[in-house]
Amino acid sequence: MLAALLYLGSGVGLTIYRFVNQSPAAALSRAELPWFVGAVISGGVIGPVLLMFGLTGMPASGASLLLNAEGVFTALLAWFVFKENFDRRIAFGMVAIVAGAMILSWPGEAKFAGLWPALAVLGACLAWGIDNNLTRKVSLSDATWIASVKGLVAGCVNLALAMLVGAVLPAVLNTAGAMVVGLLAYGVSLALFVIGLRHLGTARTGAYFSIAPFIGAILAVAMGEPVTLPLLCAGVLMAVGIWLHLTEQHDHSHAHMPIEHDHEHVHDVHHQHSHDFPVMPGVKHRHKHKHEPITHSHAHFPDAHHQHDH
C-alpha cells in the first residue's frame, strides 16, 4: 500500500504540476511508442508484481541486498544489449559504486529463504533495468510527462496488488503525507533520472543513482546516528567510483548520421538548422528538426546524440 501511495503521489503530483505550469502536451513518435510502452509495462507492472511475490516469500534482509542488482542489470543491458559505449574505467567505477551500496544495505545476517523468492526479486531488478534502458530511448521527451505516466501506472498496479492481499487505505492525513513524499522521492527523482539518461546515457546514470543509500546514510548521521565502519568503507568505494566516472575523457573523431526528431534544444555545434522564424542565440526552443551528417571530434557521453559505434 505504501508503494502504491508513493507512486500515485508522484504521478498525480507531476500531473498537477504540468497543468499549473501549462506544460505543452508531450507527443511520442510512432517509432518511440513501443519503447515507452515497454518501459511502462516492465517497470510499472512486471517489476512491482515480481517484487511482491519475492517479498512475501523471503525476509527483507535478503531482499535489500538483492535489490542492488538493479544497477548491475541496468549497466549490463546498456553495455551488451543496447551497445552503449564503456571502457574499463567506467566498468571499475560501476563495480566500486555497487560494492559500496551492498555494504550499506548489508543487514548483518542476510536471509533468503528459498530460490524462487530470490529469483522473483532479481526478476524485478531485471524488469527495472529493462525499464531504464527503454526509457533512455524516449528521454528526449518531456521528463515530467514520462515520470507522471510511469508513476500513475505503477501506482495503480501497486494499489491493485495491495487490495488483493487485503490492505486498506490509511487515514486521510497519512495518505496525503505518503503521496507528498512520493512526489518528491519518486516523481522529482524520476524526472531528474530521465534528464540524466538524456545527457549521460543509461549505465552512467544508473551508477550515479546507486549512491542513493549513501546519501540516506549521510542524512541519518546528520540527524544523530553514529558514523560506522561500513558507512566509511561504502563512502570510500563510492567516492572512487564517482571519481572514475567524473574524470572520464572520451574524446575521438565520430560521425553523426542524418536524423530528424523533436526535442528542446539550443543552437550549438549539433543543432545548426535554419528556422522560418527568428530565434535568439542561446534560447531554448522545441520543434521538429533535422541533423545533417557531420564528422568532428570532442569529448562526449553516450547521450541521445552520440550513439555511434566504436
N, C-alpha and C positions, 0 to 999 in steps of 0.2 A: 504493500500500500504506500509506503514512504517513497519508493522508487517511482510509482505512478504519479504521486503528487509533485515530486521534483521535476519529472519530465513534463507534466502538464503545466507546471508553473513556468517552465522555460518556453513552451510553445505558446501558451496564452499570453504571457508577458511580452514576448517578442512580437506577437501579432498586434497587440495593443500599441506597442512602440511604433511599429510600422504604420499603423493607422494614424496615430497622433502626429508622426513625423511626415505623413503624406508621402511615404516611400513609393516609388513607381512599381507597378506590378512586374514581378520577375517573369521572364519567359525563357524557357529552355528550348534549344533547337531540337529537331527530330532526332539528330544523332546523339544528343546529350541525354534524352529522356530515359533510355534503357539503363544508362549508368546510374542515374538518380533513383529510379525505381529499385534497382538492385541494391543500392546503398540503404534505402529506407527499409527494404524487406530484411536485409541481412542484419543491419544494426538496430532497427526498431522492432522487429518481430522475432527473427530467429535467435538473436543474441539473448534477449530477455527470457524467452521460453527455455532455452538451454540452461541459462544461469539458474532459473527457478528450480528446474529438475536437479541440477547439481547441488544447490544449497539445501534442498530437502533431504539429501542423502549423505551429507558429509558435514563435519564441523567447520565453522567459519575460519579456524586457524589454517587449515589446509587450503581453503578457497582463497584466502587473502594472498597466499604465496602464488597459487596458480594464476591469479588474475594479472600478475606481471607478464604473463605470456602474450598479452595483447600487443605490447610494444614490440616484442620479438616477431610475432606473426605479421604485424604491420610492416616492419622493415624487410623481412624475408620476402613477402609478397611484392613489395615495391621493387626490390632488387632483382629478383629472379623470375617473376611473372610479368610485371609491368615494365621491366628493364630500366628502372631508374638508376642513374649513374652513382657509383660509390667507389671508394678505394679503401685500402687497409686502415687509413687514419679514421675514416668515418665509421668503419666496422668496429675498430677498437673502442672508439668513443661510445658507440651504442652499447657494447658489452659492458663498459665501465658504468654507464648510467643505469642499465638494467640490474647489474650486480648491486649497486647502491640501493635501488628500490627494493630488491629482495631482502637485503639486510634490514632495512627499515620495517618491512612487513613481516619479518620472521617472528612468529609468536612464541618462540621458546620451545614449544612442543607441538609440532605440526601433525595433525591427524587427518587422514584422507578417507578412511572408512570405505574402501572398495574401489574397483576400477571404473565402473560406469558413472558414478557421480563425478569423479575426477575428469573423465573424458567429456562429460557434459559441460563442465566449467571451461575446459580447454576448447571445446567446440564453440562456446560463447565468445571466447577470446578470438578465435579464428574468424567468427562472424563479424566481430567488430574490426578486426584487421582488414577484412574484405571491405567493410563499410568505409573505412578510412581511405583505402585506395580508390574505391569507386567515387567517393566524394571529391577526391582530387580532380577527377575528370570533369566535374562541373563547378570547380572552385572559382571560376571567373564570374559566376553569377552572384547575386546579392547574398552575402554571408548571413544576414539576419533572416532572410526568407528561407534559406536552406536549413538553418538551425530551428526556425519556428515549425516548419513542416515535420522535421525529424522528431522534434520534441512532442508535437501533438500525436504523431503516430505511436511513438514509443510509450507515451503516457497512456493512451487508450489501451494498448496491448497489456501494459503492466496493470492497469486498473481492472481489466477483464480477468487477468490471472489472479489478482488479489481477491476479487469477488468469488472466483471459482473455489478458492481454498477457504472461504468463509470470512474473509476480512471485511470490516465495515469502515466507513469514513469516520475520522476522528471529529472532535468538536470544531466548530467553525474557525475559531482563532488558531487552533493548531493546524488546520488545513491551510488557512491563509499564510501562516508563517512558513510552512513547508514549501508552499508554492513560490513565495518570495525568495527563499533560499535557492529553490530550483532555477528561478530566473537568473540569479547571479552566478551560481555554481555550475549550472548546466547550460543555460541559454547563452549568457555572455561568453562563457568559456568556449562553447562550441562555435559561436560566431568567430571568435578570435582564432580558434583552431582552423577553421576554414580559410581565413586570411593567411595563416601560416602555410597551409597546403598550397595556396595560390603562389606564394613567393619563395618558399623554401623547398617544396617537394614533400612527399609523404613520409619517407623514412626519417628525415631530419626533424620534421615537425613532431612526429611520434616520439622521437628521442627526447626532445625538449619537454614534451608533455609528460614524460615519465618521471620528471623531477618533482611532480606534484606532491608525493609523500614527504619529500624533504622540506618543501615549503610549509606543509602542515606541521611537521615536527618543529620547525623553527618558530612558528606561531605558538605552538604548545609551550616551548621553552620561554617565550616572551610572556606567557600567561602564568608562569611559575613552575612548570615541570622541570625536573633536573636534566642537565646535559649528561648523556650517556655515551659509553664507548661505541655502541652500534651507530648512534647518530653521528659521531665524529668520523667513523670509518665510512659511512654512507656519504657524508659530506665531501670527504676527500675523493672518493671514487666518482661522484657526480661532478665535482669540480674538474677533475681530469677529463672526464668525458665531454663536458661542455667546452673546455679549453681546446680539445682536439677538434671539435666541430667549428668553433668560432674562428679558429686560426687557419681554417681550410682556405687554400688558394687554388681554385680550379679555374685555370686560365689557359685557353688554347683557341686556335682558329676553328670556327664552326660555321656551318651553313644553316640559314633559316629558309625553310621551304615556303612557297606561297600558300597562305591560308586566309580564310575570311571568317571572322567571328565578331561577337558583340560583348563588350565589357567596358567598364570605366577605365579611363587612361588619360595620360597627358602626352603631349608630343615630345618624344625622346628619340634615341637612336633606333628604337624598334617601331616607332609609330611616326612615319613621315608622310602620311597620306594627306590629300587635299580635302577641302570642305566647300560646300555650297554656301556656307555662312561663316562669318569671321569668328575665330577662336583665339583668345589672348594666350600668349605663351605661359605655360605652367598651370593653366586652368584645367581641372579635371572635368571631363565630359564623357558621355556614353553614346555610342551609336555603332551600327554595323560598319566594319571597316576591313580593308584588305591589307595583308602584309605582302609586300613584294619580296622576291628572293634576294637575299643579301648574305655575304660571307665576310665575317670580321672576327676580331679576337678581343676578348675581355674576360675578366673574372665573372663567374656566374654560378647560380644554383640551378638544380633541375626543376625550374619553375614552369609555368604554363607556356612560356615562350622558348624554353630550352629543353626540348625532349628529343634531341638529336642522338644519333648513335655515336659510340666511341670505339 
